[in-house]
Amino acid sequence: MTIKLLAIGKTDSSQLSALTKEYENRLKHYVKFELEIIPDIKNTKNLSETQQKEKEGEAILKKLNPTDILILLDENGKQYTSVDFSKFLQKQMNAGFKQLVLVIGGPYGFSDAIYQQARGKISLSKMTFSHQMIRLFIVEQIYRAFTILKNEPYHHQ
């Protein structure tokens, strides 16, 4: 299985980018992982929140294959412990899905079209974080999940 992380907009923090890249490299030992950045929508000052979400949604949908399992990183999603998240990933792998796609939306969330296509939603916290930080957090949690599944000493209980 491939795990793909789609994110709207580039990261302007070199420190966050470097840390995210560190965990991407660690993940290579466990699973095929891809981080794909969808460029920010241009001229957002002329768009309503709904129009911006729709344009971002169109860009996200263009990146999906019909067989992809789409999971949204959404503040109203299900919250997992790290161990439970590792079990969630194991379940997806056992189901034989070719590609699991996790998506970090834009500043206003997702369009209705994206919500309709999604198979689930995950929330990393009840707190709000920048989209740039969420990239690091989810990549680290995917890495942590695989170390849990392999009984490696990274995660402590």
N, C-alpha and C positions, 0 to 999 in steps of 0.2 A: 504494500500500500504506500502511496505517496501522500504526504501531508503538505498541503499548500496553504500559506498564509497570504491573503490579499489585504492590502492596506491602502487607504486613500491618502495621497500626499507624501512628499518626501520628509525625511527627518533632518532638521537643521542643527541637531546637536551631534557633534562628532563623537562625544563620549558615549551617548546612548547607542549610536550606530556601531561603535567598536564593541560594546558589550553585547549587543544583539548578535553581531557577527561571531563573537566568541561562542555563544550558545548554538548558533547555526552550525559552526564547525564541529562542536561536540556531538550534535545530533547525527552527523554523517555516519557515526559508528552504529546507529540503531535503525534508522529509517531514512528513506528518501524524503528530503524536506526542501521546499522552495518558498522563498519570500518574494512576492511580486508586488511592486509599488504601482498603483494606478495614479497617474498625475492628477494634481488638484484641478478642479473645474475652473476655467478661466472666466473672468468678468462676473464673479458672484455678487458684486454690488448691485447688479441689474436683475438679480434673480431672487425670488421668494425662497423661503426655507424649503417649501414643497418642491419647487422647480429644481433647486440644487440637489435635493435627495433623489429626484427622478433622474437627473443627468448622471449622478454618481451611480445610481442603480443600473442604468443602461451600460455604463462602463464596466460594472461588476459582472453583469449578465454576459457580456461579450467574452469574459475570461473563463466562463464555465463550460464544461462538457455536459452532455445530457445525463451521463452516468455518475457525475460528481455528487457527493453527499455534502450539502451546504449547511454549515453551522455558523450562526452569527454570534459575535461577541457583543452582547447587548446588556445594558444595565438591568433589564427586566428578565434576564435569563436565569437558568438554574445555576446555583452555586454549588461547587464541589470542593471537597478537601483534596489535597494532592493525591492521596491514595485512591479516592473515588474517581478522580479524573484519570488516573492510570488505568483503572478498571473500565472506564468509558472508552478510552483509546483501544484497550485490548478487545473489547466487544466489537468495535468498528473493524479492527483487523480480522477478527474471527469471522465476521460476516462476509468477508471476501470483497469488500469494496475496493475499487481500483484507486480512487482518490478522495480524500477527505479535505474539504476546503473550509478553512476558518476565515471569517471576514471581519476586519475592523473597518467600520463605516466612517463617514465624514462627521463633521461637528454636530449635525442635526440628526444623526442616526440613519435609518434605512428607509427606502421607498416601500410602498405597499407591495410592489412587484417582487422585491427581494424577500420581504416577510412571507409572501405566498410560496416562494420557491424553497425556503429554508426548511430543513428537517429538524431544527432545534436551535435553541439559544443558550449561551453560556454567559454568566456574569462572573467576572473575576473579583468583584467587591461591590459593596453597597456605596462605596466612596467613588468619586469621579476622579479619573486620572487623564492626563493628556494622551492623545492617540499615539504619540511617539513613545511614551513610557509603556503603554499597553503592549506594543510590539515586543519590547524586551521581556515584560512579565509573562506573556503567553509562550514565547520561545523557551524561556527558562522553565516554565511549568511543563511543557512538552518534554524537554530534556529530563526533568525531574521524574516525570511519569515513566519514562523508559528505564531510568536507573532503578525505580521501584519495581518495575516488572522483571528486571534482571537481577533483583536482590543485591544491588550494588550499594556501597556505603554512603552515597551522596545525601540521601534523605534520612533523617533521624526521627524516630517516634518516641 
